[in-house]
Amino acid sequence: MTARWVRWPEEHDLADGTRSLAAGTPRMGFGADYNPEQWPEEVWADDVRLMREAGVTIVSIGIFSWALLQPTADSWNFGWLDRVIDLLHDNGIAVDLATATASPPPWLTAAHPKVLPVNRLGETIWPGGRQQWRPTSPVFRDYALELVRVMAERYGQHPALAMWHVSNELGCHNVYDFSDDAAAAFRVWLRGRYGSVADLNRAWATAFWSQSYSTFDEVLPPRLAATHPNPTQQLDFARFSSDALKDYLIAERDLLRGVTPDIPITTNFMVMGETKAMNYADWASEVDIVSNDHYILGADPLGFEELSFSANLTGHLAGEPWFLMEHSTSAVNWQPVNLAKTPGQLRRDSLTHVAHGADAVCFFQWRQSLGGAEKFHSGMVPHAGADSQVFRDVVALGADLRALAPVVGSRTKQASIAILFDWESWWASELDSHPSDLLRYKHEAMAWYAAVLRGGLSADVIPVSSALDGYDIVIAPMLYLVPADTADRLADFARGGGNLIVGFFSGIVDQDDRVYPGGYPGAFRELLGVRVEEFGPLLPGVTTTLDNGAVGTLWSENVAVEPDVEVIARFVDGAFPGVPAITSRTVDAGAASYVATSLGERERTDLLALFARRAGIESGLDASVHGTVELITRVTDTHEYRFVVNHSAATVQVPGVDGVDLLGADVSDGVLTLGPNGVAVLEVSR
């Protein structure tokens, strides 16, 4: 187990006369955001009673409490928080204490309105919601760090304190600020990146549209412009905005480490859906524990696959056990239609995160609010109270997590397939003035991951900078922005015996969003042995047919190939009939393949199966459950823990399994029976 995991409190006497667990006892974290300030104090005793019934081990507190903790600039009110922390400790519940800086109090924004963010239209983002602060505001930072210092000095030695929780969902609502503070900080950031205005002008191609700068002081954020703002200016502003939030995270972290060096520090990422503004691959090393918030989008046809994808990526950002800080017991409140979870889904979703490396499962929130913007967001204790199916499911999940104590501290087993994920390609590929506005980076990466699951295979979703040792197949979906060193690493992987699959609209530009000349896909052209003179994006609803029966959407290309390139399929119709659509080329000991369109589900699954056969990769599941059951494995030096997850609403029989299910599912004669949304965790000696 990592040395910087949750610092569980020392064993001590509890209020009911029993003893808490010893600090070194393996346990899954289980709990929620707890907001006792929303409730009369007489409710708190019932809260901790129900927490103990559910098996809660840790709660996050103080997240949005700045206005209560500091009612005015010159006054403090910690009495209620003192009593809450003591009560939790007396009942054996650890505390993840937030620094309370997520949203400033009204007195601060009234006295210093220049801490408020400004959007690209020049409009002020006023108080009334949350996160109404500029990441680059020196005034906000002064007040926020003073609060952090006071919190650290007051609670740093409290025996209940298990970890620090910096702010909350940094950048959820305030990542892009176009204020004068942001403009000044952006110029400083640009000086650090480019050194000289001449180098900035070259990178930004400012000779176009008479945009050349004579000093850094002339540069602005990409505010509202008459037409498309400079694309590299937009890309650099995205980089800067992620860095500005990271710099703020580091400021709180460093203060906390100075006062409480033994307390681990986290902040909750949002690896989920289309949340893309924060480059979490760049942030992960700045915290002791990687935490994540994840919510399923009800309108997403790949909802569960997206959950698995995000949990998988979070695990590979962390490189070790991580903390699921928030997800929902049932419906949320912020989607157009907020769907309740189906029977068994709460358990299945939670345990899928555990399968991908989470050693803590927490929810937003403990008790469902009676007022405020999130009053219809589900909680562990719903409006209906403890006599409810949701709370019964919560109690059952707590029992499951206690049974999974042997899994704590294990690592996820490396798959044979890797899918590369790159925030900068995500940002750059979806800028304006491109061949098509219909391309969605995350969707294309997700489509490959879904094909892996449908084929009964496993894949690791890894940052593009990750080491590729041990993988047989590496998939680079729509890797639009490719610096030369990235292209070299991927070429070395293929030439060294790996199988590289490159998706369409990849290798187009360098780190400055400047096109590689000589034909597409520039950075990969020589490796793949293909050359594209022209793109053929498709209109909405239009498809293109391949001669192997496959159907493509969104995209086609005028592909020419070198003589040694195998053509797996050609376009039959569309702008480029007869032109290669899917290719593969032997390169030294490995292979490099290219897919020049966005394939449908069946076609992509079939193509991946072809590449897997060529690489000698076999499924760990019987073919009868491919596309229905997912297998994820965590390992220790002595055991494997095979999480078998039923994606369907029907009972399934999974043949060819062995081991003992830690959760008590029926395994007889090598056949595992899983109910709807069922999960088993099979323990097998190595």
C-alpha positions as CSV (number, residue, x, y, z in Angstrom):
1,M,0.0,0.0,0.0
2,T,1.3,3.5,-0.8
3,A,2.8,5.3,2.1
4,R,0.8,8.4,1.4
5,W,-2.6,6.8,1.5
6,V,-5.4,7.9,3.9
7,R,-3.9,8.3,7.4
8,W,-6.4,6.2,9.3
9,P,-6.8,7.3,12.9
10,E,-5.1,5.3,15.7
11,E,-7.2,2.7,17.5
12,H,-9.3,4.4,20.3
13,D,-12.3,4.0,22.5
14,L,-15.6,4.8,20.8
15,A,-18.7,6.5,22.3
16,D,-20.5,3.1,22.7
17,G,-17.7,1.5,24.6
18,T,-16.3,-0.5,21.6
19,R,-12.8,0.0,20.0
20,S,-12.1,1.4,16.6
21,L,-10.0,-0.5,14.1
22,A,-6.2,-0.2,14.4
23,A,-4.6,2.3,12.0
24,G,-2.9,-0.4,9.9
25,T,-6.0,-2.6,9.5
26,P,-6.8,-2.9,5.7
27,R,-10.1,-1.3,5.0
28,M,-11.9,0.2,2.0
29,G,-12.8,3.9,2.5
30,F,-16.6,4.3,2.4
31,G,-18.6,7.5,3.0
32,A,-19.7,10.7,1.5
33,D,-19.6,14.5,1.5
34,Y,-21.1,15.3,4.9
35,N,-22.7,18.8,5.3
36,P,-23.9,18.9,8.9
37,E,-24.1,22.7,8.7
38,Q,-27.3,22.2,6.6
39,W,-29.0,20.5,9.5
40,P,-30.0,21.3,13.1
41,E,-27.4,19.9,15.5
42,E,-29.9,17.4,17.0
43,V,-29.8,15.6,13.6
44,W,-26.1,14.9,13.9
45,A,-26.4,12.1,16.4
46,D,-28.8,10.3,14.1
47,D,-26.3,10.8,11.2
48,V,-23.4,9.1,13.0
49,R,-25.7,6.3,14.2
50,L,-26.8,5.6,10.6
51,M,-23.2,6.0,9.3
52,R,-22.1,3.2,11.7
53,E,-25.0,1.1,10.5
54,A,-23.9,1.5,6.9
55,G,-20.3,0.9,7.7
56,V,-19.1,4.4,6.8
57,T,-15.4,4.8,7.5
58,I,-14.7,8.4,6.2
59,V,-16.5,11.6,5.4
60,S,-15.5,14.8,3.7
61,I,-16.6,17.9,5.6
62,G,-16.3,21.7,5.4
63,I,-16.3,21.8,1.6
64,F,-18.6,24.8,1.2
65,S,-18.4,26.3,4.7
66,W,-16.2,29.4,4.3
67,A,-19.1,31.8,4.9
68,L,-19.9,30.0,8.2
69,L,-16.3,29.5,9.3
70,Q,-15.4,33.2,8.6
71,P,-18.6,35.2,8.9
72,T,-16.8,38.5,8.4
73,A,-13.3,39.5,7.4
74,D,-12.3,39.8,11.0
75,S,-14.2,37.0,12.8
76,W,-14.1,33.3,13.0
77,N,-16.6,30.6,14.0
78,F,-15.2,27.1,14.4
79,G,-17.3,25.9,17.3
80,W,-19.7,23.9,15.2
81,L,-16.9,22.3,13.2
82,D,-15.0,21.4,16.3
83,R,-18.1,19.6,17.6
84,V,-18.7,17.7,14.4
85,I,-15.2,16.5,14.1
86,D,-15.1,15.3,17.7
87,L,-18.5,13.5,17.2
88,L,-17.2,11.7,14.1
89,H,-14.0,10.7,15.9
90,D,-15.9,9.4,18.9
91,N,-17.8,7.1,16.5
92,G,-14.8,5.8,14.6
93,I,-15.3,7.9,11.4
94,A,-12.3,9.5,9.8
95,V,-12.3,13.0,8.4
96,D,-11.3,14.2,5.0
97,L,-11.2,17.9,5.9
98,A,-11.7,20.4,3.0
99,T,-9.9,23.7,3.1
100,A,-13.3,25.4,2.5
101,T,-12.0,27.6,-0.3
102,A,-14.2,26.3,-3.1
103,S,-16.6,29.3,-2.9
104,P,-15.8,32.7,-1.3
105,P,-18.3,34.2,1.1
106,P,-20.5,37.2,0.1
107,W,-18.6,39.7,2.2
108,L,-15.4,38.9,0.3
109,T,-16.8,39.4,-3.2
110,A,-18.8,42.5,-2.0
111,A,-15.6,44.1,-0.7
112,H,-13.4,42.9,-3.6
113,P,-15.5,42.5,-6.7
114,K,-12.4,42.1,-8.8
115,V,-12.0,38.5,-7.5
116,L,-15.0,37.6,-9.7
117,P,-14.3,35.9,-13.0
118,V,-15.1,37.5,-16.4
119,N,-16.3,35.5,-19.4
120,R,-15.0,35.9,-23.0
121,L,-17.8,38.5,-23.6
122,G,-16.5,40.7,-20.8
123,E,-19.4,39.8,-18.5
124,T,-18.8,39.4,-14.8
125,I,-19.7,36.1,-13.2
126,W,-21.6,37.2,-10.2
127,P,-22.2,35.4,-6.8
128,G,-25.2,33.3,-6.4
129,G,-23.8,29.9,-7.5
130,R,-20.4,28.6,-6.6
131,Q,-16.7,29.0,-7.5
132,Q,-17.2,32.7,-8.2
133,W,-13.4,33.4,-8.1
134,R,-10.5,34.0,-10.5
135,P,-7.7,31.4,-10.3
136,T,-5.2,34.2,-10.9
137,S,-6.6,36.8,-8.5
138,P,-3.9,37.8,-5.9
139,V,-6.6,39.2,-3.6
140,F,-8.6,35.9,-3.6
141,R,-5.4,33.9,-3.0
142,D,-4.4,36.0,0.0
143,Y,-7.8,35.5,1.7
144,A,-8.0,31.8,0.7
145,L,-4.5,31.0,1.9
146,E,-5.1,32.7,5.2
147,L,-8.2,30.5,5.7
148,V,-6.1,27.4,4.8
149,R,-3.4,28.4,7.3
150,V,-6.0,28.9,10.1
151,M,-7.6,25.6,9.3
152,A,-4.3,23.7,9.2
153,E,-3.1,25.2,12.5
154,R,-6.4,24.5,14.2
155,Y,-7.1,20.9,13.0
156,G,-3.7,19.6,11.9
157,Q,-3.2,17.6,15.1
158,H,-6.7,16.4,15.5
159,P,-6.7,12.6,15.7
160,A,-9.7,12.3,13.3
161,L,-7.9,14.1,10.5
162,A,-7.1,11.5,7.8
163,M,-6.4,13.7,4.8
164,W,-6.7,17.3,3.4
165,H,-9.2,18.1,0.6
166,V,-8.0,21.1,-1.3
167,S,-10.9,23.3,-2.5
168,N,-13.4,21.2,-4.5
169,E,-13.7,20.2,-8.2
170,L,-11.1,22.9,-9.2
171,G,-12.2,24.4,-12.5
172,C,-15.7,23.0,-12.6
173,H,-17.1,26.5,-13.2
174,N,-14.3,29.0,-13.3
175,V,-11.5,27.5,-15.4
176,Y,-11.7,30.0,-18.2
177,D,-11.4,33.5,-16.8
178,F,-10.8,36.4,-19.3
179,S,-10.3,39.2,-16.7
180,D,-7.4,41.6,-16.5
181,D,-5.8,39.4,-13.8
182,A,-5.9,36.5,-16.2
183,A,-4.5,38.6,-19.0
184,A,-1.5,39.7,-16.9
185,A,-0.9,36.1,-15.7
186,F,-1.3,34.8,-19.3
187,R,1.5,37.1,-20.4
188,V,3.8,35.9,-17.7
189,W,3.0,32.3,-18.7
190,L,3.8,33.1,-22.4
191,R,7.1,34.6,-21.5
192,G,8.0,31.4,-19.7
193,R,6.9,29.2,-22.6
194,Y,8.4,31.2,-25.5
195,G,11.1,33.5,-24.0
196,S,10.7,36.0,-26.8
197,V,7.9,37.7,-28.8
198,A,9.6,36.5,-32.0
199,D,9.2,32.9,-30.9
200,L,5.6,33.5,-29.9
201,N,4.9,35.0,-33.3
202,R,6.4,32.0,-35.1
203,A,4.4,29.5,-33.0
204,W,1.2,31.4,-33.3
205,A,1.6,32.0,-37.1
206,T,0.8,35.7,-36.5
207,A,1.8,36.7,-40.0
208,F,-1.7,35.5,-40.8
209,W,-4.4,38.3,-40.5
210,S,-1.8,40.9,-39.4
211,Q,-1.6,39.6,-35.8
212,S,2.2,40.0,-35.2
213,Y,3.0,41.3,-31.7
214,S,5.8,43.7,-30.9
215,T,5.7,43.1,-27.1
216,F,4.1,40.6,-24.7
217,D,2.1,43.4,-23.3
218,E,0.0,43.5,-26.4
219,V,-1.2,39.9,-26.0
220,L,-4.7,39.2,-24.6
221,P,-6.7,36.1,-23.8
222,P,-8.9,34.9,-26.7
223,R,-11.8,37.2,-25.8
224,L,-14.7,37.7,-28.2
225,A,-13.4,38.4,-31.6
226,A,-14.9,39.3,-35.0
227,T,-14.2,35.9,-36.3
228,H,-12.2,32.8,-35.4
229,P,-9.5,33.7,-32.8
230,N,-6.0,32.6,-33.5
231,P,-6.0,28.8,-32.9
232,T,-2.7,28.5,-31.1
233,Q,-3.6,31.5,-28.9
234,Q,-6.7,29.5,-28.0
235,L,-4.7,26.3,-27.4
236,D,-2.1,28.2,-25.3
237,F,-4.9,29.8,-23.3
238,A,-6.3,26.3,-22.6
239,R,-2.9,25.2,-21.4
240,F,-2.4,28.3,-19.3
241,S,-5.9,28.0,-17.7
242,S,-5.1,24.4,-16.6
243,D,-1.8,25.5,-15.3
244,A,-3.3,28.5,-13.4
245,L,-5.6,26.1,-11.5
246,K,-2.7,23.7,-10.9
247,D,-0.6,26.6,-9.6
248,Y,-3.4,27.4,-7.2
249,L,-3.6,23.8,-6.1
250,I,0.1,23.8,-5.4
251,A,-0.2,27.0,-3.3
252,E,-2.7,25.4,-1.0
253,R,-0.8,22.1,-1.0
254,D,2.5,23.7,-0.1
255,L,1.0,25.7,2.8
256,L,-0.7,22.5,4.2
257,R,2.6,20.5,3.9
258,G,4.4,23.2,5.7
259,V,2.0,23.1,8.7
260,T,1.0,19.4,8.6
261,P,3.7,17.4,6.8
262,D,2.3,14.0,7.8
263,I,-1.2,14.5,6.5
264,P,-1.8,13.4,2.9
265,I,-3.4,15.9,0.5
266,T,-5.9,15.4,-2.3
267,T,-8.2,17.3,-4.5
268,N,-11.1,15.8,-6.4
269,F,-10.5,15.5,-10.2
270,M,-13.5,15.2,-12.6
271,V,-12.4,12.5,-15.0
272,M,-15.9,12.0,-16.5
273,G,-18.0,12.8,-19.6
274,E,-16.9,15.9,-21.5
275,T,-15.1,17.5,-18.7
276,K,-11.8,18.4,-20.4
277,A,-10.4,21.7,-19.4
278,M,-8.0,20.4,-16.7
279,N,-5.0,18.4,-17.9
280,Y,-5.1,15.8,-15.1
281,A,-2.1,13.9,-16.5
282,D,-0.2,17.0,-15.6
283,W,-1.8,17.4,-12.2
284,A,-1.7,13.9,-10.8
285,S,1.9,14.1,-9.5
286,E,1.0,17.2,-7.4
287,V,-1.2,15.4,-4.9
288,D,-0.5,12.5,-2.5
289,I,-3.8,10.7,-3.3
290,V,-5.6,11.0,-6.7
291,S,-9.3,11.4,-6.1
292,N,-12.0,11.5,-8.7
293,D,-15.7,12.5,-9.0
294,H,-17.7,10.6,-11.6
295,Y,-21.3,10.9,-12.7
296,I,-23.0,9.0,-15.5
297,L,-24.8,11.1,-18.2
298,G,-28.3,9.6,-18.6
299,A,-28.3,10.5,-22.3
300,D,-25.0,8.8,-23.1
301,P,-25.6,5.5,-24.9
302,L,-22.3,4.3,-23.6
303,G,-23.0,5.3,-20.0
304,F,-21.6,2.3,-18.3
305,E,-18.7,1.9,-20.7
306,E,-17.9,5.6,-20.0
307,L,-17.8,4.9,-16.3
308,S,-15.4,2.0,-16.9
309,F,-13.3,4.1,-19.2
310,S,-13.1,7.0,-16.7
311,A,-12.3,4.7,-13.8
312,N,-9.6,3.0,-15.9
313,L,-8.0,6.3,-16.9
314,T,-8.1,7.6,-13.3
315,G,-6.3,4.4,-12.1
316,H,-3.6,5.0,-14.7
317,L,-3.3,8.7,-13.7
318,A,-2.8,7.6,-10.1
319,G,-0.5,4.6,-10.8
320,E,-1.6,3.3,-7.4
321,P,-4.9,3.0,-5.4
322,W,-7.1,6.0,-5.7
323,F,-10.1,7.6,-4.0
324,L,-13.6,7.8,-5.5
325,M,-14.6,11.0,-3.9
326,E,-18.0,11.5,-5.4
327,H,-20.6,9.6,-7.4
328,S,-24.4,9.3,-6.9
329,T,-26.5,6.7,-5.1
330,S,-29.3,7.4,-7.7
331,A,-30.4,10.5,-9.7
332,V,-28.5,13.8,-9.9
333,N,-30.1,17.2,-10.3
334,W,-28.2,18.9,-13.1
335,Q,-29.1,17.0,-16.3
336,P,-32.1,17.7,-18.5
337,V,-33.7,14.5,-17.3
338,N,-32.3,13.0,-14.1
339,L,-32.7,9.2,-14.2
340,A,-32.9,7.1,-11.0
341,K,-30.5,4.2,-11.0
342,T,-31.9,0.8,-11.7
343,P,-31.9,-2.1,-9.2
344,G,-28.3,-3.2,-8.6
345,Q,-26.7,-0.3,-10.4
346,L,-25.5,1.5,-7.2
347,R,-23.5,-1.6,-6.3
348,R,-22.3,-2.3,-9.8
349,D,-21.1,1.2,-10.5
350,S,-19.3,1.4,-7.1
351,L,-17.6,-1.9,-7.5
352,T,-16.5,-1.2,-11.1
353,H,-14.5,1.8,-9.7
354,V,-13.0,-0.5,-7.1
355,A,-12.1,-3.0,-9.9
356,H,-10.1,-0.3,-11.6
357,G,-8.1,0.6,-8.5
358,A,-10.3,2.6,-6.2
359,D,-9.6,1.8,-2.5
360,A,-12.4,4.2,-1.4
361,V,-16.0,4.6,-2.5
362,C,-17.7,7.8,-1.5
363,F,-20.9,9.7,-2.6
364,F,-22.3,13.1,-2.9
365,Q,-23.8,13.4,-0.4
366,W,-24.6,11.8,3.0
367,R,-28.1,13.2,3.7
368,Q,-30.1,14.6,0.8
369,S,-30.6,18.3,1.2
370,L,-34.0,19.9,1.8
371,G,-33.1,23.2,0.2
372,G,-30.6,24.7,-2.2
373,A,-29.7,23.9,-5.8
374,E,-28.9,20.3,-5.2
375,K,-31.9,19.3,-3.1
376,F,-33.0,16.8,-5.8
377,H,-29.5,15.2,-6.0
378,S,-29.7,11.8,-4.4
379,G,-27.9,11.0,-1.1
380,M,-26.9,8.0,1.0
381,V,-29.9,8.9,3.2
382,P,-32.6,10.1,0.8
383,H,-35.6,12.4,1.5
384,A,-37.5,9.2,2.3
385,G,-35.1,8.5,5.2
386,A,-33.4,5.3,6.3
387,D,-36.5,3.2,5.6
388,S,-35.8,3.3,1.8
389,Q,-34.4,1.1,-0.8
390,V,-31.5,3.5,-1.4
391,F,-30.3,3.3,2.2
392,R,-30.7,-0.5,2.3
393,D,-28.5,-0.6,-0.9
394,V,-26.0,1.6,0.9
395,V,-25.9,-0.7,3.9
396,A,-25.4,-3.7,1.6
397,L,-22.6,-1.9,-0.3
398,G,-20.9,-1.2,3.0
399,A,-20.9,-4.9,3.8
400,D,-19.5,-5.7,0.4
401,L,-16.7,-3.2,0.9
402,R,-15.8,-4.8,4.3
403,A,-15.6,-8.2,2.5
404,L,-13.2,-6.7,0.0
405,A,-10.6,-5.7,2.6
406,P,-8.1,-8.3,1.1
407,V,-8.1,-6.3,-2.1
408,V,-7.0,-3.0,-0.5
409,G,-3.5,-1.9,-1.7
410,S,-3.5,-4.3,-4.7
411,R,-2.7,-2.9,-8.1
412,T,-4.6,-3.3,-11.4
413,K,-3.1,-6.0,-13.7
414,Q,-1.6,-4.6,-16.9
415,A,-3.6,-5.4,-20.0
416,S,-2.2,-6.3,-23.4
417,I,-3.9,-3.4,-25.1
418,A,-3.4,0.3,-24.3
419,I,-5.6,3.2,-25.5
420,L,-3.7,6.5,-25.5
421,F,-5.4,9.6,-24.0
422,D,-4.2,13.1,-24.5
423,W,-5.8,16.3,-23.1
424,E,-3.9,18.6,-25.5
425,S,-5.1,16.6,-28.6
426,W,-8.6,16.8,-27.1
427,W,-8.4,20.6,-26.8
428,A,-6.7,21.2,-30.2
429,S,-8.8,18.7,-32.3
430,E,-12.0,20.4,-31.3
431,L,-11.0,24.0,-32.0
432,D,-13.0,26.0,-34.5
433,S,-12.2,26.4,-38.3
434,H,-11.4,22.7,-38.8
435,P,-12.5,20.4,-41.6
436,S,-15.5,19.2,-39.4
437,D,-17.1,20.5,-36.3
438,L,-18.6,17.0,-35.7
439,L,-15.5,15.3,-34.5
440,R,-15.4,14.5,-30.8
441,Y,-12.1,13.3,-29.4
442,K,-13.5,11.6,-26.3
443,H,-16.2,9.9,-28.4
444,E,-13.6,8.3,-30.7
445,A,-11.5,7.1,-27.8
446,M,-14.6,5.7,-26.1
447,A,-15.6,3.9,-29.3
448,W,-12.4,2.0,-29.3
449,Y,-12.7,1.2,-25.6
450,A,-16.3,-0.1,-26.1
451,A,-15.0,-2.3,-28.9
452,V,-12.5,-3.8,-26.5
453,L,-15.3,-4.6,-24.0
454,R,-17.6,-6.0,-26.7
455,G,-14.8,-8.3,-27.8
456,G,-14.3,-9.7,-24.3
457,L,-10.9,-8.1,-24.1
458,S,-9.2,-5.7,-21.6
459,A,-7.4,-2.4,-22.3
460,D,-5.6,0.2,-20.2
461,V,-6.5,3.8,-20.8
462,I,-3.2,5.6,-20.3
463,P,-1.9,9.2,-20.7
464,V,0.0,9.6,-24.0
465,S,3.2,10.2,-22.1
466,S,3.1,6.8,-20.4
467,A,5.6,4.0,-20.9
468,L,4.5,1.5,-23.4
469,D,6.5,-1.5,-22.2
470,G,4.5,-4.7,-21.9
471,Y,1.7,-3.8,-24.3
472,D,1.1,-5.8,-27.5
473,I,-1.3,-3.3,-29.0
474,V,-1.4,0.5,-28.6
475,I,-4.3,2.4,-30.1
476,A,-4.0,6.2,-30.8
477,P,-7.5,7.5,-31.5
478,M,-7.6,10.9,-33.2
479,L,-4.2,11.9,-31.8
480,Y,-4.3,15.2,-33.6
481,L,-1.5,17.0,-31.8
482,V,1.8,15.1,-31.9
483,P,5.1,16.6,-30.9
484,A,8.1,15.0,-32.6
485,D,9.2,13.1,-29.4
486,T,5.8,11.5,-29.1
487,A,5.9,10.4,-32.8
488,D,9.4,8.9,-32.2
489,R,8.2,7.0,-29.1
490,L,5.3,5.4,-30.9
491,A,7.5,4.5,-33.9
492,D,9.9,2.9,-31.5
493,F,7.1,0.9,-30.0
494,A,6.0,-0.4,-33.4
495,R,9.5,-1.1,-34.7
496,G,10.3,-2.9,-31.5
497,G,7.6,-5.5,-32.0
498,G,4.4,-3.7,-30.9
499,N,1.2,-3.2,-32.9
500,L,0.3,0.4,-33.3
501,I,-3.2,1.4,-34.5
502,V,-3.6,5.0,-35.5
503,G,-7.0,6.6,-36.0
504,F,-8.0,9.2,-38.5
505,F,-7.2,12.9,-38.0
506,S,-4.0,11.9,-36.2
507,G,-0.5,13.3,-36.4
508,I,-1.8,16.5,-38.1
509,V,0.0,19.2,-36.2
510,D,3.0,19.7,-33.9
511,Q,2.9,21.1,-30.3
512,D,2.2,24.7,-31.7
513,D,-0.8,23.5,-33.7
514,R,1.2,24.0,-36.9
515,V,0.5,21.5,-39.7
516,Y,3.2,19.0,-40.6
517,P,3.9,19.7,-44.3
518,G,4.1,17.0,-47.0
519,G,0.7,15.3,-46.6
520,Y,-1.3,13.8,-43.7
521,P,-1.0,12.1,-41.2
522,G,2.3,14.1,-41.0
523,A,3.9,12.9,-37.8
524,F,3.0,9.2,-38.7
525,R,3.2,9.3,-42.5
526,E,6.5,7.6,-43.0
527,L,5.8,5.0,-40.3
528,L,2.4,4.0,-41.7
529,G,3.4,4.2,-45.3
530,V,0.3,6.2,-46.1
531,R,-0.1,9.7,-47.6
532,V,-3.3,11.7,-47.6
533,E,-3.7,14.7,-49.9
534,E,-7.2,15.7,-48.9
535,F,-9.8,15.0,-46.1
536,G,-13.3,14.0,-46.9
537,P,-15.4,14.8,-43.8
538,L,-19.0,13.6,-44.0
539,L,-22.2,15.5,-43.4
540,P,-24.5,14.6,-40.5
541,G,-26.3,11.3,-41.3
542,V,-24.1,10.5,-44.3
543,T,-22.1,7.3,-44.3
544,T,-19.5,5.7,-46.4
545,T,-19.3,2.0,-47.3
546,L,-16.1,-0.1,-47.3
547,D,-15.5,-3.2,-49.4
548,N,-15.4,-5.5,-46.4
549,G,-19.0,-4.5,-45.6
550,A,-18.1,-2.0,-42.9
551,V,-19.8,1.4,-42.7
552,G,-18.0,4.6,-41.7
553,T,-19.3,7.9,-40.4
554,L,-18.0,11.4,-39.9
555,W,-14.8,11.1,-42.0
556,S,-13.0,9.7,-45.0
557,E,-9.7,10.5,-46.6
558,N,-7.9,10.3,-50.0
559,V,-5.3,7.7,-48.9
560,A,-2.4,6.7,-51.0
561,V,-0.1,3.8,-49.8
562,E,3.4,2.6,-50.3
563,P,3.9,-0.7,-52.1
564,D,4.6,-2.7,-48.9
565,V,1.4,-1.6,-47.2
566,E,-1.4,-4.1,-46.8
567,V,-4.8,-2.8,-47.7
568,I,-7.4,-4.4,-45.3
569,A,-10.4,-2.4,-46.7
570,R,-11.1,0.2,-49.3
571,F,-13.8,2.9,-49.6
572,V,-16.5,1.8,-52.1
573,D,-18.4,5.1,-52.4
574,G,-18.3,8.7,-51.2
575,A,-15.6,11.2,-52.3
576,F,-12.8,8.7,-52.7
577,P,-14.1,5.4,-54.1
578,G,-11.5,2.7,-54.4
579,V,-9.1,4.4,-52.0
580,P,-7.6,2.5,-49.1
581,A,-9.6,3.0,-45.8
582,I,-7.9,0.5,-43.4
583,T,-4.2,-0.4,-43.8
584,S,-1.4,-2.2,-42.0
585,R,2.3,-2.3,-42.6
586,T,5.0,-4.4,-41.2
587,V,7.7,-2.2,-39.6
588,D,10.8,-4.2,-38.4
589,A,9.5,-6.5,-35.7
590,G,6.1,-4.9,-35.4
591,A,3.2,-3.3,-37.3
592,A,1.7,0.1,-37.8
593,S,-2.0,0.3,-39.0
594,Y,-4.2,3.1,-40.0
595,V,-8.0,3.6,-39.9
596,A,-9.2,6.5,-42.1
597,T,-12.9,6.6,-41.0
598,S,-15.0,6.3,-37.8
599,L,-16.3,2.7,-37.8
600,G,-19.6,1.5,-36.4
601,E,-19.8,-0.7,-33.4
602,R,-19.8,-4.1,-35.1
603,E,-17.2,-3.1,-37.6
604,R,-14.8,-1.7,-35.0
605,T,-15.2,-4.7,-32.8
606,D,-14.4,-7.0,-35.8
607,L,-11.4,-5.0,-36.8
608,L,-10.0,-5.0,-33.2
609,A,-10.6,-8.8,-33.1
610,L,-8.5,-9.1,-36.3
611,F,-5.6,-7.1,-34.8
612,A,-5.9,-9.0,-31.5
613,R,-5.5,-12.3,-33.3
614,R,-2.5,-11.1,-35.2
615,A,-1.0,-10.0,-31.8
616,G,-1.8,-13.3,-30.1
617,I,-4.2,-11.7,-27.6
618,E,-7.0,-13.9,-26.3
619,S,-10.0,-13.1,-24.2
620,G,-10.2,-14.1,-20.6
621,L,-13.9,-14.6,-20.9
622,D,-16.0,-17.3,-22.7
623,A,-17.3,-16.0,-26.0
624,S,-20.9,-16.5,-24.8
625,V,-20.6,-13.5,-22.5
626,H,-18.6,-11.1,-24.7
627,G,-20.2,-7.7,-24.8
628,T,-22.2,-8.5,-21.6
629,V,-19.6,-9.2,-19.0
630,E,-16.4,-7.2,-18.2
631,L,-13.4,-8.8,-16.5
632,I,-11.0,-6.5,-14.6
633,T,-8.2,-7.9,-12.5
634,R,-6.3,-6.5,-9.5
635,V,-3.2,-8.3,-8.2
636,T,-0.9,-8.7,-5.2
637,D,2.3,-10.8,-5.1
638,T,0.3,-13.8,-3.9
639,H,-3.3,-13.4,-5.3
640,E,-5.4,-12.2,-8.2
641,Y,-8.8,-10.6,-7.6
642,R,-10.9,-11.0,-10.7
643,F,-13.9,-8.6,-10.8
644,V,-16.5,-10.0,-13.1
645,V,-19.1,-7.4,-13.9
646,N,-22.5,-8.0,-15.6
647,H,-23.4,-5.0,-17.7
648,S,-26.9,-6.3,-18.4
649,A,-30.3,-6.3,-16.7
650,A,-30.6,-10.1,-17.1
651,T,-29.1,-13.0,-15.2
652,V,-26.0,-14.4,-16.9
653,Q,-24.0,-17.6,-16.7
654,V,-20.3,-17.1,-17.0
655,P,-18.5,-20.4,-17.7
656,G,-14.8,-21.2,-17.3
657,V,-14.2,-19.4,-14.1
658,D,-12.4,-20.5,-10.9
659,G,-11.8,-19.0,-7.5
660,V,-13.9,-18.1,-4.5
661,D,-16.2,-15.1,-4.7
662,L,-15.5,-12.7,-1.8
663,L,-19.0,-11.4,-2.2
664,G,-20.7,-14.8,-2.0
665,A,-21.9,-15.3,-5.6
666,D,-22.7,-18.8,-6.8
667,V,-19.7,-20.6,-8.4
668,S,-20.3,-24.2,-9.1
669,D,-18.6,-26.5,-11.6
670,G,-16.7,-23.6,-13.1
671,V,-19.8,-21.6,-13.9
672,L,-20.5,-18.2,-12.2
673,T,-24.1,-17.1,-12.0
674,L,-24.5,-13.3,-11.9
675,G,-27.8,-11.6,-11.4
676,P,-28.8,-8.3,-13.2
677,N,-26.0,-5.7,-12.8
678,G,-24.2,-8.4,-10.7
679,V,-20.6,-8.3,-9.6
680,A,-18.4,-11.1,-8.3
681,V,-14.8,-10.8,-7.0
682,L,-13.0,-14.1,-7.5
683,E,-9.9,-14.6,-5.3
684,V,-7.3,-16.8,-7.0
685,S,-3.8,-17.7,-5.7
686,R,-1.0,-16.8,-8.1
